[in-house]
Amino acid sequence: MKFLIAEDDEHTRAGLCEIVENEGHQPLPAADGDEALAVFHREKPDFVCLDIMMPGQDGYSLCREIRRLDQRVPIVFISAKSEEVDTVLGLELGADDFIVKPFGVREVAARIRAITRRRLAWEADNVGHATQAFRVMDLEVFPSELRAVRGEERIDLSLRDVRILELFYLNPGRVLGRDEIFNHVWGVDYFPNSRTLDQHISQLRKRIEVDPRHPRIIVTVHGAGYRFQEDEAESSD
Amino acid sequence: MKKSLLCVFLLLTLAPPMLLCWLGVRMVRDEEAAFQAQRQQLYVSRLESLRRDVSRVMLDKRRILGAALKKEIEKASLHDVRWDVPESGRLAVVDARGRLLFPTNISDSAMVAFCECALRIEREGRNASTEEAVAARPGSVPNAVDRGINASPDVPNMPNAPFDRTQRGASISQNKQSVGTLAQARGQQERQPQDVDSQMANQPVVMQQDMPQQDILPQDTSQYDMRQNAPAARMMPSQALNMEQGATLMPTPVLPPEGEGWQTWFWGEGLGLVFWKRDAQGRLWAADISRARLMADVIAALPDGGEPMGGHMCLMDAKGSLLYQWGQVFSDERKTSISKPDATLPLDAPLGAWRLTFQSHTVLAAASHTAIYGVLGAVVAIFCGLACYFYREATRELRLAGQRVSFVNQVSHELKTPLTNIRLYAELLDDDIMDAGGREKVEVILSESDRLGRLIANVLAYARQQRGKLRLHPVQDVPDVVISRALAHFEPAFQKHHMPWTFDGHVAEACRFDPDVLEQILNNLFSNAVKYAHGAPISVTSMREGNVLRVRVQDHGRGIPASKRETVFIPFMRLDDRLTEGVSGTGIGLSVSRELAILHGGNVTIESSDEGALFLVEVMLS
């Protein structure tokens, strides 16, 4: 999914873009309202994140314009929430939610995942692109819900997490190289640094592994890549 | 201010002075018009008075000349005529056939022109008589008199240039009915009204004359014809009778009746006057009025030097040239600025081509107008000033509020944005750092950013509270979850300061309340506990009693003296103001917490405790 990030502060914009990437989506950054509108016309994003106080068109007028063009695309305001009027006005203009500053990674990730779930559910209903649930060891993965369940434990997953798990599920016992994983999960046009995959696998293990220090689902194969073993396998981390 | 409200405001404040101005201007104009009318009436009456004076002069001249001509007419022969009347320089006599009888010897061009004038007078009078006689018959041509006869073809038709022939036209029509004797005619010659004023109302009198006697008629009527300008002959009584019977006869000449009158003519130096008199024999006696003498007599009748009314009086001729002036003389600059005199009045006939004008000097109404306009202007200025004042006062609060809002918005945005970045990047870094040392540092960044966030939240809440702008946003949430979240945020701080904490929650069901308000209150209490009760455990309990949520926060620090249990809620009042205390903070945390709780229908109070401080938070649930 493509996420439009309209934020004039470069650090906030870059941080949000990284969060979106980590969630497995494509960020479309814009530094001001006018650029954001141009990107919207050109890219037709699946999700729009608008700062309110921006140069050029402010967030409110941008929201009004986007709603005029697309009634369905989810819009979230980034707000300092200094006055109630900000919230009321934003919702009246057609925004779906507010992210209140200061916010953290988890808040943004949670919003992104909520949006993604709705989109996947819509695709399942309208496009027929239903992704079936699958099981990796004792973990039941529900792709369209971006969720995994182990017993009573409910684990929220990002789209990228789901894609990684799906890739491993479809290739049990086979070592998957970095390039293969990147191409499948990040896309062939993505040129990550050497640590991106390792960091992401590390984060994913923290969520799905019983003991992240001794992973059982995603096993590292030194010098080769990673592997999913359906049966018990020793961890090489 | 809304546009509609602004429009109404402007309407209410500007409409009265505008109406007042309109009424004032109208009143001033009406007053001015009345004043002008009165003044005009005054001027005109003055001019009429002067006109009467001039008319008296002309009447006197007519009397004098009439008498002088009568005297000459009564002489047996034209050779006995001696014309030496002071008012007149020349005399001419023309017979009924249009032949000049006197003077017999013409020496100068002026005399020639005068005689020509006399000939024209006679001819035109004769033609008029003939035409009227023809017109009296059935099927005749219209009366030539109506064409406006003038002695000189160069003279324009003056509206007030009387030609007595119109009167003679009337006399001719009367002559149709009465054919009398010359004696009777002569007896009626002197029928001149003596009253000047009655003459003012009428035109100058023309003698009503009957047809002359037959013995004066030329015997040979064949010498006369009806061609225009041909000598006319008197109509035979029998022919007149035939006319009355409506028979169609050959046209016969008519002898002009006796009469007298004035005739203007233009020659040389300008307007000239001729007094003429037609005798019983049909001869026309014409006396030229000396222009110089005329001017002198007219001017003598007019004031000299000053004018009782003030202003400037002029006597102007037909061409607009100044003949005479008196009164206040204008400077050349003033003359050029005058486009139209205040009053103008033409003289009576035969001087109808001349006119009297009056130009005043004074502008009497200006002073009063200035005063009125000044008052109106002051009233309008006062209204406008009041309108501006009220508008400014009405919008001042809006401006101040806007400034405050803008300040709060600006502060909020400028503080929260970098804080967001700090937190965001700390969390991103936390995901990347593997070693424990690095993660610990990241935790510090995160906890301090949280602390900064709480401070900012308190400051903004305080600012809003000062403006009365604190608002609740109640939603469905679980109070115990909110409390747990707040405790989780302080977990690092509690750990750092060796503060084991416990939470005994009994409100696990969803309720309607503002979770942000509850969390901010608890954050302030926990923050105070970290500052003042570190190194000791902290316990939190929650319970619901009816619609009231009660949360108790008990620390085991040094506590708060009973005497200061209300003081600590005062903004910027701290338990210890000593700088060496080493406690950071703004001093508004508890004040803000209480205000938020009160906003939520509850309160924050300090209960008695054996050890440490026991804060009770009460929040009304929907």
Interface residues (C-beta under 8 A of the other chain):
Chain A: D9 H11 T12 G15 L16 E18 I19 N22 M53 A80 K81 S82 E83 E84 T87 K101 P102 F103 G104 V105 R106 R195 Q199 S202 Q203
Chain B: V405 V408 N409 V411 S412 H413 K416 T417 L419 T420 N421 I422 R423 L424 Y425 E427 L428 D431 D432 M434 S449 G453 L460 K469 R471 H473
